[in-house]
Amino acid sequence: MDILGTLRDLGLESGFAAFFLTDGGWKNLIMILIAFVLLYLGIVKKFEPLLLCGIAFGCLLSNLSYFVGLGENALYHPELWEAFLDEASPYYHSYGHIMSNAGLLDFFYIGVKAGIYPSLIFMGVGAMTDFGPLLANPKSLLMGASAQLGVFVAFFGAVLLGFTGPEAASIGIIGGADGPTAIYLTTKLAPHLLGPIAIAAYSYMALIPLIQPPIMKLFTTEKMRKVKMEQAREVSKTEKIVFPIVVSTFVILLLPSTAPLVGCLMLGNLFRECGVTDRLSDTAQNALMNIVTIFLATSVGATMVAQNFLNVSTIKIIFLGLCSFAISTVGGLLGGVVMYKTSGGRINPLIGSAGVSAVPMAARVSQDVGRKYNKTNFLLMHAMGPNVAGVIGSAIAAGFLLSVFG
Amino acid sequence: MDDLVNISIANAGITALLGYVVVFIGLILLMAVMMIMGAIMVSRAKKAAAAAPAAAAVPAAPAAPKAPAPGTAGELKLYDTDPRDAAMVMAIVADTLGKPLNELRFKSIKEVKEDEI
């Protein structure tokens, strides 16, 4: 037996050698460092840790196991998914081909590709969300609508920067500040951009307490920020039960492409409110949500292979994502200012910034900034109205973009 | 289709504007639906509230004694004591004794007036 030859072969087959011997192997090293940074941000800085830890580890696993030309032991195979999307390939839309050659993370990714995980996450979000503040003040929906400004401005900006229509739509939706919606739309329109878009969306959502307050200060006066809002009316149980049924019926008929997201969001909410499905509500908001989060985060992280991630587009996406978030905040605040003026100063415009979705972080920011200027002010429940309206608004924006570019 | 993939700047501008308008229209229509729904619910609640005093005027049959719920230590009787004050008293007693509240049984709480001391 040629011991030295065997050892040499083992060495050459190892990932350590692959860093230097394969085409672009050094890029994997950079991606591994990026994964470490993301793990640090998730664990130490607590930036959306439930998602960022999974995304970072998925990124780490795929870049440890996949090298160009050495895909045998890879957990995720980008070339399989390229063939899946290539109309000229014999494996176009062939899940059979994927499954017969897949690594573990390819299997996980099927749930993202089929749009299953984002919809299930939305079901959990629905089961966790109290739409009472929105029902008590339906005008909040206007702030949720105006806070979608960043989606369309970033879409336009992305086209200016040279992205295609579907890519620009996927980048724009980062401004909806809704991770599952961004993942859902990107998977349908520009799956090759999923990694950077998911990272941008979740990172900026975690940074909302830093991004929003200066903008809130800039677009409102001190007098506006001090407005104390009246107690909202009490919402009956019947209203809360009827709400998800009405919203599903109305929004899905209006924009059928929103059906998976809005349908699951409202199904989860019906479980919560109807009073006879407590077990299902509990499962949707805890066990199911946690399981799906693990699969979603790791498989999204796995798409961050060096060849897809390390390029100029990623930098543009990170920049456009930040603009999108900031402009959405401005849109929500302007909506709030208009409502302040039309209501005779009874609505505090700070709650408008919560229209960017990112439940409940954005509403908490409104509360914190409001209390800074008036210690007796409790804006949280008022801000939850535009906040949950933002979830519906971003789903409608995604549905519109999907129906145009899908 | 190729027009949409390689979208022109003018078309992108129109699409962005149209998209924003669609979001607004969708949510305004939803707002109208919710306002109608809210108005119906509020008027029903008002009718029910108006009907309630009439029903209360009819003398009700004496209710059967209610059995305490399983796991509870029966009902607490309050004499001249507000339920909030009673809750505070119970919390203070539990804290002073260092015992969890669910391991203590309060049978009655009575306010002792100054002239009764």
Contacts between the chains, C-beta under 8 A, distances in Angstrom:
chain1	res1	chain2	res2	distance
A	134	B	34	7.7
A	135	B	34	6.5
A	135	B	38	6.6
A	138	B	30	7.9
A	138	B	31	4.6
A	138	B	34	4.0
A	138	B	35	5.2
A	138	B	38	6.7
A	139	B	31	6.6
A	141	B	27	4.3
A	141	B	28	7.4
A	141	B	30	6.0
A	141	B	31	4.5
A	141	B	34	7.5
A	142	B	24	7.8
A	142	B	27	6.8
A	142	B	28	7.2
A	142	B	31	6.9
A	144	B	27	6.2
A	145	B	23	5.2
A	145	B	24	4.7
A	145	B	26	7.8
A	145	B	27	4.2
A	145	B	28	7.4
A	146	B	24	7.7
A	148	B	20	6.6
A	148	B	23	4.9
A	149	B	20	6.7
A	151	B	19	7.4
A	152	B	16	3.9
A	152	B	17	7.3
A	152	B	19	5.1
A	152	B	20	4.8
A	153	B	16	7.0
A	155	B	12	7.0
A	155	B	15	7.3
A	155	B	16	5.4
A	155	B	19	7.4
A	156	B	12	5.3
A	156	B	13	6.0
A	156	B	16	4.5
A	159	B	7	5.7
A	159	B	9	6.3
A	159	B	12	3.9
A	160	B	9	6.6
A	160	B	12	7.8
A	164	B	5	4.9
A	164	B	6	6.3
A	164	B	7	7.1
A	165	B	4	4.6
A	165	B	5	5.6
A	165	B	6	7.4
A	165	B	7	3.8
A	165	B	12	7.3
A	165	B	15	7.7
A	166	B	4	7.6
A	166	B	5	6.6
A	168	B	7	7.3
A	168	B	12	6.9
A	233	B	42	7.5
A	236	B	41	5.4
A	236	B	45	6.3
A	238	B	41	6.4
A	239	B	37	6.6
A	239	B	38	6.8
A	239	B	41	4.9
A	242	B	37	6.4
A	243	B	34	7.5
A	243	B	37	7.6
A	246	B	33	6.1
A	246	B	34	7.6
A	246	B	37	6.4
A	247	B	30	6.7
A	250	B	29	7.2
A	250	B	30	6.0
A	250	B	33	5.8
A	251	B	26	6.8
A	251	B	30	6.8
A	254	B	26	5.6
A	254	B	29	7.1
A	255	B	22	7.7
A	255	B	26	6.7
A	389	B	27	6.8
A	392	B	27	6.9
A	392	B	30	7.2
A	393	B	23	5.6
A	393	B	27	5.9
A	396	B	22	7.1
A	396	B	23	5.1
A	396	B	26	4.7
A	396	B	27	7.0
A	397	B	19	6.3
A	397	B	23	5.2
A	400	B	18	7.9
A	400	B	19	4.8
A	400	B	22	4.9
A	400	B	23	6.9
A	401	B	19	6.6
A	404	B	4	6.8
A	404	B	15	6.2
A	404	B	19	7.6
A	405	B	4	5.7
